[in-house]
Amino acid sequence: MNARNAPRHELIADTALTLLAERGMRGLTHRAVDEAAGLPQGSTSNLARTRAALLESAVRRLAEREAAVLTPHTVPGAAGGFAQPATGATTAAVADALAWALHRYLSGHRQLLVARYELALEATRRPELRAVYDRAGRRFREPVAAMLSAAGSTEPERHALSLVAWCDGVLFSCTAGQFHAALPTHDALRTSCAELLDGMLGR
């Protein structure tokens, strides 16, 4: 679907994410969203009357788009995505699924990642946004814990913290950190993830 033909609430939220990536938090205003989206003045205010409401809609849309990027529907052995891990899944299968997801995000959605970091920092200053951001984050964290449990982890919540922290670190480092100029290959990501998993699970 062409962005201009998308439902207005999606167009406004997507435009907000684009502005966050391009201009930062200071560049996100209702007026700027209207102009960038090609909408009549006041359109954004009609759907998100306050700045807090606009930021919350951006976080919810971010979660929707991240779910599409991070769910490895095309990965062999992971047809159910993160939501339905296979019982007895191997660490190799988990590593492959996560590597595909990370590589897909880094290679095709860097602008979305930058918007994510803008929103994460803003959430540290706005308790109401923190709650929305944390709820969105559970859509990734909880399925990872389920995948780890299926792979034999006896402490899936603790191991999920380590694994999600590693994923977050890779995404940040390769987008805004020391390794931003070098996109890791899928094979490199899979190897590193497998090493982490084998260490955690004692394989």
C-alpha positions as CSV (number, residue, x, y, z in Angstrom):
1,M,0.0,0.0,0.0
2,N,1.2,3.4,-0.9
3,A,2.0,5.5,2.2
4,R,-0.3,8.2,1.0
5,N,-3.2,5.7,0.7
6,A,-2.6,4.3,4.2
7,P,-5.1,5.0,7.0
8,R,-4.6,8.5,8.3
9,H,-3.6,7.4,11.8
10,E,-0.8,5.2,10.3
11,L,0.3,8.0,7.9
12,I,0.6,10.4,10.8
13,A,2.5,7.9,13.0
14,D,4.8,6.8,10.2
15,T,5.5,10.5,9.4
16,A,6.3,11.1,13.1
17,L,8.8,8.3,13.1
18,T,10.4,9.6,9.9
19,L,10.7,13.1,11.4
20,L,12.2,11.7,14.6
21,A,14.9,9.9,12.6
22,E,15.6,12.9,10.4
23,R,15.3,15.9,12.8
24,G,15.3,14.5,16.3
25,M,12.8,15.1,19.0
26,R,13.0,18.9,18.5
27,G,11.8,18.5,15.0
28,L,8.7,16.6,15.8
29,T,5.7,18.9,16.0
30,H,2.1,18.6,14.9
31,R,2.6,21.2,12.2
32,A,5.8,19.4,10.9
33,V,3.9,16.1,10.7
34,D,1.0,17.8,8.7
35,E,3.5,19.4,6.3
36,A,5.6,16.3,5.8
37,A,2.6,14.0,5.4
38,G,0.9,16.4,2.9
39,L,-2.1,16.8,5.2
40,P,-4.2,19.9,5.9
41,Q,-3.0,21.9,8.9
42,G,-4.7,20.6,12.1
43,S,-5.0,17.0,10.8
44,T,-2.4,15.7,13.3
45,S,-3.9,17.6,16.2
46,N,-7.3,16.1,15.4
47,L,-5.9,12.6,16.0
48,A,-3.3,13.3,18.6
49,R,-4.3,16.5,20.5
50,T,-1.2,16.7,22.7
51,R,2.5,16.0,22.2
52,A,2.3,13.1,24.6
53,A,-0.5,11.6,22.5
54,L,1.6,12.0,19.3
55,L,4.6,10.3,20.9
56,E,2.5,7.5,22.2
57,S,1.0,6.9,18.7
58,A,4.6,6.8,17.4
59,V,5.6,4.2,19.9
60,R,2.6,2.0,19.1
61,R,3.3,2.3,15.4
62,L,7.0,1.6,16.0
63,A,6.0,-1.7,17.8
64,E,3.8,-2.7,14.9
65,R,6.6,-2.1,12.3
66,E,9.2,-3.7,14.5
67,A,7.1,-6.8,14.8
68,A,6.9,-7.1,11.1
69,V,10.7,-6.7,10.8
70,L,11.7,-8.9,13.7
71,T,9.4,-11.9,13.1
72,P,11.4,-14.3,11.0
73,H,8.5,-15.8,8.9
74,T,10.9,-16.8,6.1
75,V,13.4,-18.6,8.3
76,P,13.5,-22.4,7.9
77,G,12.3,-24.1,11.0
78,A,10.8,-20.8,12.4
79,A,7.6,-20.6,10.4
80,G,5.6,-19.6,13.5
81,G,8.0,-16.7,14.2
82,F,8.9,-15.7,17.7
83,A,5.3,-16.2,18.9
84,Q,5.2,-20.0,18.4
85,P,8.7,-21.6,19.1
86,A,9.0,-25.2,18.3
87,T,9.4,-27.6,21.3
88,G,12.9,-28.8,21.5
89,A,14.2,-26.0,19.3
90,T,18.0,-26.1,19.0
91,T,20.3,-23.2,19.8
92,A,21.3,-23.2,16.2
93,A,17.7,-22.6,15.1
94,V,17.2,-19.8,17.6
95,A,20.5,-18.2,16.6
96,D,19.5,-18.4,12.9
97,A,16.1,-16.9,13.5
98,L,17.6,-14.0,15.6
99,A,20.4,-13.4,13.1
100,W,17.9,-13.1,10.2
101,A,15.8,-10.7,12.2
102,L,18.7,-8.5,13.2
103,H,20.2,-8.5,9.7
104,R,16.8,-7.6,8.2
105,Y,16.5,-4.7,10.6
106,L,20.0,-3.4,10.1
107,S,20.1,-3.7,6.3
108,G,16.7,-2.3,5.6
109,H,15.3,-0.3,8.5
110,R,18.0,1.9,10.0
111,Q,15.8,5.0,10.0
112,L,13.3,3.1,12.1
113,L,16.1,2.2,14.6
114,V,17.1,5.9,14.9
115,A,13.5,6.8,15.7
116,R,13.5,4.0,18.2
117,Y,16.4,5.5,20.1
118,E,14.9,9.0,20.1
119,L,11.7,7.5,21.7
120,A,13.7,5.4,24.2
121,L,15.5,8.4,25.5
122,E,12.3,10.5,25.7
123,A,10.6,7.6,27.6
124,T,13.2,8.1,30.4
125,R,11.7,11.6,30.9
126,R,8.0,10.8,30.5
127,P,6.5,8.1,32.7
128,E,3.4,7.8,30.6
129,L,5.5,7.2,27.5
130,R,7.7,4.8,29.5
131,A,4.6,2.6,30.2
132,V,3.7,2.5,26.5
133,Y,7.3,1.8,25.4
134,D,7.7,-1.0,27.9
135,R,4.4,-2.7,26.8
136,A,5.6,-2.5,23.2
137,G,9.0,-4.1,24.2
138,R,7.3,-7.1,25.7
139,R,6.2,-8.1,22.2
140,F,9.8,-9.0,21.6
141,R,11.1,-10.0,25.0
142,E,8.4,-12.5,26.0
143,P,8.6,-14.6,22.7
144,V,12.4,-14.7,23.1
145,A,12.0,-16.1,26.6
146,A,9.6,-18.7,25.1
147,M,12.1,-19.6,22.4
148,L,14.8,-20.1,25.0
149,S,12.6,-22.3,27.1
150,A,11.9,-24.4,24.1
151,A,15.6,-24.6,23.5
152,G,16.2,-26.0,27.0
153,S,16.8,-23.0,29.2
154,T,16.0,-23.6,32.8
155,E,16.1,-19.8,33.5
156,P,14.4,-18.4,30.3
157,E,13.7,-15.0,31.9
158,R,17.2,-14.4,33.0
159,H,18.7,-15.7,29.8
160,A,16.2,-13.5,27.8
161,L,17.6,-10.5,29.5
162,S,21.1,-11.3,28.4
163,L,20.0,-12.2,24.8
164,V,17.8,-9.2,24.3
165,A,20.5,-7.0,25.8
166,W,23.0,-8.4,23.2
167,C,20.5,-7.9,20.4
168,D,20.0,-4.3,21.5
169,G,23.7,-3.7,21.7
170,V,24.3,-5.0,18.2
171,L,21.5,-2.9,16.8
172,F,22.8,0.3,18.5
173,S,26.5,-0.3,17.8
174,C,25.8,-1.0,14.1
175,T,23.4,2.0,13.8
176,A,24.7,4.8,16.0
177,G,27.8,3.4,17.7
178,Q,31.3,2.3,17.0
179,F,30.4,-0.1,14.2
180,H,27.9,2.0,12.3
181,A,29.9,1.9,9.1
182,A,30.1,-1.9,8.9
183,L,27.0,-4.0,8.4
184,P,27.6,-7.5,9.9
185,T,26.7,-10.4,7.7
186,H,24.0,-12.8,8.6
187,D,26.6,-15.5,9.1
188,A,28.6,-13.4,11.5
189,L,25.5,-12.5,13.5
190,R,24.4,-16.2,13.6
191,T,27.8,-17.3,14.8
192,S,28.0,-14.7,17.6
193,C,24.4,-15.4,18.7
194,A,25.1,-19.2,18.8
195,E,28.2,-18.6,20.9
196,L,26.2,-16.6,23.4
197,L,23.5,-19.2,23.5
198,D,25.8,-22.1,23.9
199,G,27.6,-20.3,26.8
200,M,24.3,-19.5,28.5
201,L,22.8,-23.0,28.0
202,G,26.0,-24.9,28.8
203,R,26.2,-26.6,25.4
